[in-house]
């Protein structure tokens, strides 16, 4: 949705330009991991920003080459035949301002530094045995109704390095809830700077 700056590449995990492939050093191995925390509010409001956090621990004896999480459900399909693109966002990723090519207002999608050439997949690099890393997104709900966000953890982008949990299954999970059509009301506080958000 917001991450595929180079497009979805069939070869898998090839970065922009002539840089090294993101899966160049990926080993053919399985790594025991545990999702120690996964948080996202089930009750959302239209235009309200919420934090989604997934924390993963490496329970293997070797370093995971490139910890990755794929997040699905940020958009949904519309049945309207008049739409050129049937994909419609359910959540928008709120990025951090950055300067790219002299433009200061470019937004980088979170988790910062974790962008890949694969749509809706982020990486946070190597993870040593026993260590933990957290993926964090700031999401704004833009479509009212029920939602479901699914996530899956991987140990690399090329498919050779595999993350496994109980029963040697890939660690996965989902967040289900509802987005209310009542958007929060914002106003400027008495100091002229503070934004006060009031729930209707």
C-alpha positions in Angstrom: 0.0 0.0 0.0 2.4 2.7 1.2 5.6 0.7 1.2 6.1 -0.6 -2.3 8.2 2.3 -3.6 10.0 0.1 -6.1 6.9 -2.0 -6.9 6.2 -5.6 -6.0 9.2 -7.4 -7.4 8.6 -11.0 -8.4 12.3 -11.9 -7.7 11.7 -11.0 -4.1 13.4 -8.5 -1.8 15.3 -6.6 -4.4 16.0 -3.0 -3.3 15.9 0.1 -5.4 18.8 0.9 -7.7 22.0 -1.1 -7.8 22.4 -1.7 -4.0 22.8 -5.1 -2.5 19.7 -7.4 -2.4 18.0 -7.4 1.0 18.1 -11.2 1.1 21.7 -11.5 -0.2 23.0 -13.1 3.0 20.0 -15.1 4.0 20.7 -18.6 5.2 18.6 -21.6 4.6 17.5 -22.3 8.2 14.7 -22.2 10.7 14.7 -19.9 13.8 12.6 -20.3 16.9 10.8 -17.0 17.7 8.1 -15.9 20.1 5.7 -13.0 19.7 5.9 -11.7 23.2 3.5 -8.8 22.7 1.0 -7.7 20.1 -1.2 -4.7 20.8 -3.8 -2.7 18.8 -7.0 -1.2 20.1 -10.2 -3.2 19.1 -12.4 -0.1 19.4 -11.3 2.5 16.9 -12.8 5.8 15.8 -12.8 7.4 12.3 -9.8 9.7 11.9 -8.3 8.6 15.2 -4.6 7.7 15.4 -3.7 4.4 17.2 -0.4 2.6 17.8 0.1 -1.0 16.6 3.0 -2.8 18.3 4.4 -6.3 17.7 7.4 -7.4 19.8 9.3 -10.5 18.7 12.0 -12.4 20.6 14.7 -14.7 19.1 14.6 -18.0 21.0 17.1 -19.7 18.6 20.8 -20.2 19.3 21.8 -18.3 16.1 21.2 -14.7 15.0 18.2 -14.2 12.8 19.4 -12.6 9.5 16.6 -10.1 8.9 13.5 -10.1 11.2 10.4 -9.2 9.1 6.7 -8.7 9.7 4.0 -8.7 7.0 0.8 -6.8 7.8 -2.4 -7.4 5.8 -5.8 -5.8 6.1 -4.7 -2.1 5.8 -7.0 -2.0 2.7 -10.1 -3.7 1.5 -11.7 -4.4 -1.9 -14.7 -2.4 -3.1 -17.4 -3.9 -5.2 -18.0 -0.7 -7.1 -17.4 -1.4 -10.8 -16.9 2.3 -11.6 -13.7 2.5 -9.6 -10.4 2.3 -11.5 -8.7 0.8 -8.4 -10.9 -1.4 -6.3 -8.5 -1.3 -3.3 -9.7 1.2 -0.6 -7.7 2.0 2.6 -9.1 0.9 6.0 -6.1 2.4 7.8 -3.5 4.9 6.7 0.0 4.6 8.0 1.2 7.9 9.6 4.8 8.4 8.7 7.6 10.6 10.0 8.7 13.7 8.1 12.1 13.3 6.4 14.2 15.1 3.8 14.7 13.2 0.5 16.2 14.9 -2.5 15.8 18.3 -0.9 12.1 17.9 -0.1 11.5 18.2 3.6 7.8 17.1 3.7 8.3 13.6 2.4 6.7 11.0 4.7 8.4 7.7 5.5 6.1 4.9 6.5 6.8 3.3 9.9 8.5 1.3 11.3 11.2 3.8 10.5 14.1 2.2 8.7 12.2 -1.0 8.0 10.9 -0.3 4.4 11.3 -3.1 1.8 10.5 -3.5 -1.8 7.7 -5.9 -0.8 4.2 -4.5 -0.3 3.1 -4.4 3.4 6.4 -6.0 4.7 8.9 -4.3 7.0 12.2 -5.5 8.4 14.3 -4.5 11.4 17.5 -6.3 10.5 19.4 -8.9 12.5 18.2 -10.2 15.9 20.6 -11.9 18.2 19.7 -14.9 20.4 17.6 -13.9 23.3 17.1 -10.4 22.1 13.8 -8.6 21.3 12.7 -6.0 18.7 9.5 -4.2 18.4 7.7 -3.2 15.2 5.7 0.0 15.7 3.1 1.6 13.3 0.9 4.7 13.8 -2.3 4.0 12.0 -5.3 6.3 11.4 -8.7 4.7 10.7 -10.3 6.0 7.5 -13.1 3.5 6.8 -15.9 2.8 9.4 -17.1 -0.8 10.1 -15.5 -4.0 11.2 -11.8 -4.6 10.6 -9.2 -7.4 10.7 -5.5 -6.9 10.5 -3.4 -10.1 10.1 0.3 -10.3 10.7 3.0 -12.9 10.0 6.6 -13.0 11.3 9.5 -14.1 9.1 13.3 -14.4 9.6 14.2 -13.0 6.1 12.7 -11.8 2.9 13.8 -14.5 0.4 11.9 -17.4 2.0 15.0 -19.4 2.9 15.3 -18.2 6.5 12.1 -19.2 8.3 10.7 -18.1 11.6 8.9 -20.9 13.5 6.8 -20.9 16.7 5.0 -23.7 18.6 4.5 -26.8 16.3 7.0 -25.4 13.9 4.3 -23.1 12.5 5.0 -19.6 11.2 4.1 -17.1 14.0 0.9 -15.3 13.0 -1.8 -13.4 14.6 -4.7 -11.0 14.0 -6.4 -7.9 15.4 -10.2 -7.7 15.1 -12.4 -4.8 16.0 -14.7 -2.1 14.8 -14.1 1.4 13.5 -16.9 3.9 14.7 -18.1 6.5 12.2 -18.0 9.1 15.0 -14.7 10.9 14.6 -13.0 12.6 17.5 -13.3 16.3 17.8 -10.1 18.4 17.9 -9.6 21.9 19.2 -6.7 24.2 20.1 -6.1 24.7 23.8 -5.9 28.0 25.6 -2.1 28.2 25.0 -2.7 28.3 21.2 -0.4 25.3 20.6 -1.8 22.2 22.3 -4.2 20.1 20.3 -7.0 18.7 22.5 -8.9 15.7 21.2 -12.4 15.1 22.6 -14.3 11.9 22.1 -17.9 12.4 21.0 
